[in-house]
Amino acid sequence: MSDNNYKRLGVAPRFHEILSTGLYTGLVPVAPGTAAAFTALVLWYVLYLLLAPAALFWTTVGLIVVVTLLGVWTSNVMERYWGPDPRAVVIDEYVGTWIPLLAAPAGRYTWLLALLGFALFRLIDIFKPLGCRKIEKALPGGWGVMMDDVLAGFYALVIVWLVKYICI
């Protein structure tokens, strides 16, 4: 989580404000990262209800790739207006939440696996173990903002896959 608690350095372009704050979930006063991650989970679940499993998987992969690239871009833009790694920029939480959901489509256990992926991602993202903090600090600008959550999401994905194949 960023130390920068949304310091306005100028008026940001509205498009980047909406995109970077995850449809304004980043402006929630308490736990904006969790609010954004939960919103991402709900959006994914709507897709789960509408799409066949293979289409859901590839749609999720597409969202991860596209939103990661958009996140790098918009985070770089927003740092000019709100300072480095602003707390209100939560587009990275969406990507990090969607990554472990790649393992979730499993019939009657989908919702349980999705909640597990969400919870694991948030825990890993908050505590930043196993290189998450290093990658955030090592990569410049938007890449650092996005990649620590990508790595946290990947760790959560591995754990969800293990749970899925060992326990279910």
Disulfide bonds with the S-S distance in Angstrom:
none
